[in-house]
Amino acid sequence: HRFVYQPQELQSMQRDIGHFARAGVTALVLGVLDTKQQIDEKALALLLHAAQEASDGVQITFHRAFDEAGDLSQSIATLGKYNTITRILTSGGKASALEAAETFPQLIQLADQHSLSLIAGAGLTLETLGDFVCQTGIREVHLGSAVRQQGRIHLPLDGERIRQARRILDEIVEQSN
């Protein structure tokens, strides 16, 4: 199972989280599931405690382990119980955020009810970004290969692609004002 960790892995993660938090990192990304593909609240509590113990005010984004959890609505409610979790990085439960475009408005509404923000990621391209943001109402996106040289995830970031993505998003903001 992905995102299911053994006790020694969790200890290592706790130690690393503590190092980062004490070094002044203000935001971390993590995610843990149990063998039933639900959010592992015991493991999550350990990791959150490590962050809070080391530094006040560290914001946590729960990563795409969320997409592998069985019930996304229940997972949002679970994550909403933790004040330090402020965001969820998600593809809407699908391999690509584009495949879940119709699901995002409902997920966004549910996340809002729990004081969480969603970050859409996976599969977004410069060609699909504008329509996706307009269709879903998503307020934050995570771009990987879309802003890399030749659109390949293992190549370096491409400044022009980043500027292009920024222009697309700025235009949407301007149109909505």
C-alpha positions, 0 to 999 in steps of 0.5 A: 500500500502506498502512503502506509508507513512502518513505525521506524519510517514514522519516527524518521519522518517525525525527526525530519519534520522537527528539524525542518520546523526548528530551521524555520520552515513555515509549511510542510507537505505530508500524507499518511494512510492506513491499510484500509486506505483511510487517513491514518489519524494516529500516524497523522497526529504523531507527525503534526505533533512533531511539527507543533512541538518544534515550531508554532504556526507551521502550516500543513498541506496534506498531499495526494495520499488524499486521492487514494483514500476511499471516501474523499468527503469523509477525508475532508471532514477528517482533515478539517479536524486539525487546525494546522492542516490548511490545504489539500493537494489533490487531483480530485481522486482521479489520476489527473485533475482534468478527469475530476473537473466536474467533481472539484466544485463540490470538493471545494465547497466541502473543503471551504466548510472545513476551513481547508483550501484545495490545490489542484494538481496532476495532469494540468498543462498550460493548454488546459490550465485556464479552462480548468480553473474557470470550470472548477473555481479552484483558487490554487494549482500545483504545476509540475511538468507544465512548467518544466523544459519540454513539459518533462517532469525530470527536466529543469523549470522553464522560466518562460513556461512559469511566466506563461502560467502566471499570465493565464492565471492573472487574466482569469483574476482580472476577468473575475474582478 
